[in-house]
Amino acid sequence: MKLYAPHVGHLEGLEELLTGSSDIYGVYMAGTPDYVGTGRTNLSAPGLEEIAEQTRYAHEKGVKMEVVLNSSCMGGQHLTSEGYNRINWYFKQLNNIGVDAITVAEPYFIEMLSKDFDMEVVVSVLSFVDSPQKAEFYEGLGADTIVIDPVINRAFDKLEAIRDAVSCDLKLLVNEGCLYQCPLRYAHFNFFSHANGPGPKLNVLDDYYYYKCLSLRIKDPQQLIKSPWIRPEDLKEYKHITDTFKIGGRTHFPNWILNNVHAYANESYEGNLMDLLDCPRDLRDLYYIPNKELEGAISQWKQCGKVCNKCGYCKRLAEKIIKVYSTENGENILKPLKVEGGQ
């Protein structure tokens, strides 16, 4: 099994990761936002000298280095002569440094990188590859690896169809806690891409999409069960599709990342599933989802038609196992969850 772990982007953090676990096959981090942005928030933005230093260290440890430049919107800058020359220069520097792989979402970059550079070309989850037709398209552009859209993590018919359709490598993101079929997803990633990319910088009031996402799950906690995460114990169900798994979370500190690495490397976790999920970090102190009590749920999801109003399985499961943290008489306690509303 090949585990890719997120990396915050500075040498100290990388040293903590790679001395903390020998199960990490590769690490990935953001690059310099002055050239190409990313679709997620970053804790740091390493310059070329820092990337070179960290790449050397990773290679000394036998670990692959991947740089994520997966902006979902460039505002057309990459199609101007000035923008192309600037980005092409940056790709050359990363190639000369010895970076192993570049993750991008822009189709133009996939074709550009595959033709002109030696680095592995990885198609980001922000390309939303959720069908064999899309996978074939990106492989035709020159993709070496495709990170499948997590929205189909539990749609085994689609995963198997993609595996049959292409010969390139596939990678699955295992711990994304986003809403299933989230309507905010495209707008949110476009917002991040501009906020974390080459200027002009945005002076926004707050992240509307994130707080809306949190409020929806507070109102309807069964959405936590519907999120397309993969439990460590269920990795075995996916190994006929791929042996390569990606842990999300490059805005987290190394101790959190290592907890995930240990869980997925051991294919087992005792404790709160919320500890492993990347997205809803602000809900970790609100809900307790006993991971071991989810045993067997994958069997239902493998054959589920995803028509929630006719099924209700996730609602019943949420009511059965999710607990809510509460304080009574100065003591923290866990109380049963009551799910209201629809299926």
Secondary structure as GFF3:
##gff-version 3
##sequence-region A 1 343
A	DSSP	beta_strand	2	6	.	.	.	ID=ss1
A	DSSP	alpha_helix	11	20	.	.	.	ID=ss2
A	DSSP	beta_strand	24	30	.	.	.	ID=ss3
A	DSSP	alpha_helix	48	60	.	.	.	ID=ss4
A	DSSP	beta_strand	64	68	.	.	.	ID=ss5
A	DSSP	three_ten_helix	77	79	.	.	.	ID=ss6
A	DSSP	alpha_helix	81	97	.	.	.	ID=ss7
A	DSSP	beta_strand	101	104	.	.	.	ID=ss8
A	DSSP	alpha_helix	107	116	.	.	.	ID=ss9
A	DSSP	beta_strand	120	123	.	.	.	ID=ss10
A	DSSP	three_ten_helix	125	127	.	.	.	ID=ss11
A	DSSP	alpha_helix	132	141	.	.	.	ID=ss12
A	DSSP	beta_strand	145	147	.	.	.	ID=ss13
A	DSSP	three_ten_helix	150	152	.	.	.	ID=ss14
A	DSSP	alpha_helix	156	165	.	.	.	ID=ss15
A	DSSP	beta_strand	169	173	.	.	.	ID=ss16
A	DSSP	alpha_helix	185	195	.	.	.	ID=ss17
A	DSSP	alpha_helix	208	219	.	.	.	ID=ss18
A	DSSP	alpha_helix	222	226	.	.	.	ID=ss19
A	DSSP	three_ten_helix	232	238	.	.	.	ID=ss20
A	DSSP	beta_strand	244	246	.	.	.	ID=ss21
A	DSSP	alpha_helix	254	266	.	.	.	ID=ss22
A	DSSP	three_ten_helix	273	275	.	.	.	ID=ss23
A	DSSP	three_ten_helix	281	283	.	.	.	ID=ss24
A	DSSP	beta_strand	287	288	.	.	.	ID=ss25
A	DSSP	three_ten_helix	291	294	.	.	.	ID=ss26
A	DSSP	alpha_helix	297	302	.	.	.	ID=ss27
A	DSSP	alpha_helix	308	311	.	.	.	ID=ss28
A	DSSP	alpha_helix	313	321	.	.	.	ID=ss29
A	DSSP	beta_strand	323	328	.	.	.	ID=ss30
A	DSSP	beta_strand	331	336	.	.	.	ID=ss31
###
